[in-house]
């Protein structure tokens, strides 16, 4: 029974920390200090203080962060093939 109470307390604490962090990021966004922008290369969203799109993001620079299926897609996109696949999505 003690283990369930400890796990519940840890879960509540983790949710409180995440909720507080998201709240402060939202406040910074409302003030205009942080913006969500889309990467020009891969389309992922990222946080930045500039309003122009990112030229490359964490996913572009570190392909091993992708799931293996997306890592294969990322390798094709780097070599200039279509984002929809080798047949252009057909």
C-alpha distance (Angstrom), angle and dihedral (degrees) to the residues before:
residue distance angle dihedral
X1 . . .
X2 3.79 . .
X3 3.82 90.4 .
X4 3.80 91.2 56.2
X5 3.80 91.1 50.4
X6 3.81 92.1 48.7
X7 3.80 92.5 48.0
X8 3.79 90.3 48.5
X9 3.81 91.1 50.9
X10 3.82 91.2 48.7
X11 3.81 90.9 49.3
X12 3.81 92.1 49.0
X13 3.81 91.0 48.6
X14 3.82 92.4 48.8
X15 3.80 91.9 49.1
X16 3.81 90.8 48.3
X17 3.82 91.8 52.0
X18 3.81 93.2 47.8
X19 3.80 92.2 45.9
X20 3.80 91.5 50.5
X21 3.81 92.2 48.6
X22 3.81 92.1 49.7
X23 3.81 89.9 47.7
X24 3.82 92.2 54.3
X25 3.81 92.9 45.7
X26 3.80 87.5 52.1
X27 3.79 91.1 50.7
X28 3.80 91.2 50.0
X29 3.80 88.4 50.0
X30 3.80 91.8 50.5
X31 3.79 90.5 52.2
X32 3.81 90.3 48.2
X33 3.79 99.3 -115.4
X34 3.82 95.1 114.1
X35 3.79 127.2 37.9
X36 3.75 133.2 -176.7
X37 3.81 108.1 -128.0
X38 3.79 132.2 175.0
X39 3.81 123.9 -118.5
X40 3.81 113.1 -114.3
X41 3.79 92.8 -144.1
X42 3.80 106.0 45.3
X43 3.81 106.4 6.7
X44 3.81 98.8 -119.6
X45 3.79 119.4 144.8
X46 3.77 120.4 -116.2
X47 3.78 139.9 175.7
X48 3.79 118.3 -112.8
X49 3.77 140.3 151.2
X50 3.82 92.2 -130.4
X51 3.79 121.9 81.7
X52 3.81 96.9 -142.1
X53 3.83 120.7 90.6
X54 3.78 120.3 -90.9
X55 3.81 115.3 -101.8
X56 3.80 90.3 -149.3
X57 3.77 133.4 -2.8
X58 3.78 137.3 -158.0
X59 3.80 90.6 -83.6
X60 3.80 92.2 52.4
X61 3.79 93.1 49.9
X62 3.81 96.4 42.4
X63 3.79 111.5 37.0
X64 3.80 93.3 174.8
X65 3.83 88.4 73.9
X66 3.80 88.8 71.7
X67 3.77 125.4 92.0
X68 3.86 106.7 -101.1
X69 3.82 92.0 -105.7
X70 3.80 91.3 54.3
X71 3.81 92.3 41.4
X72 3.81 88.8 62.3
X73 3.81 89.7 48.9
X74 3.81 89.9 48.1
X75 3.81 91.4 52.9
X76 3.84 90.2 53.6
X77 3.81 91.6 48.5
X78 3.81 91.7 52.7
X79 3.79 91.5 55.5
X80 3.79 92.8 57.2
X81 3.79 100.8 -101.6
X82 3.78 122.3 136.5
X83 3.81 118.6 -76.4
X84 3.81 90.0 -128.7
X85 3.78 94.3 57.5
X86 3.80 140.1 -87.0
X87 3.82 93.9 -55.9
X88 3.80 94.6 48.0
X89 3.81 92.4 -105.6
X90 3.80 94.8 -57.5
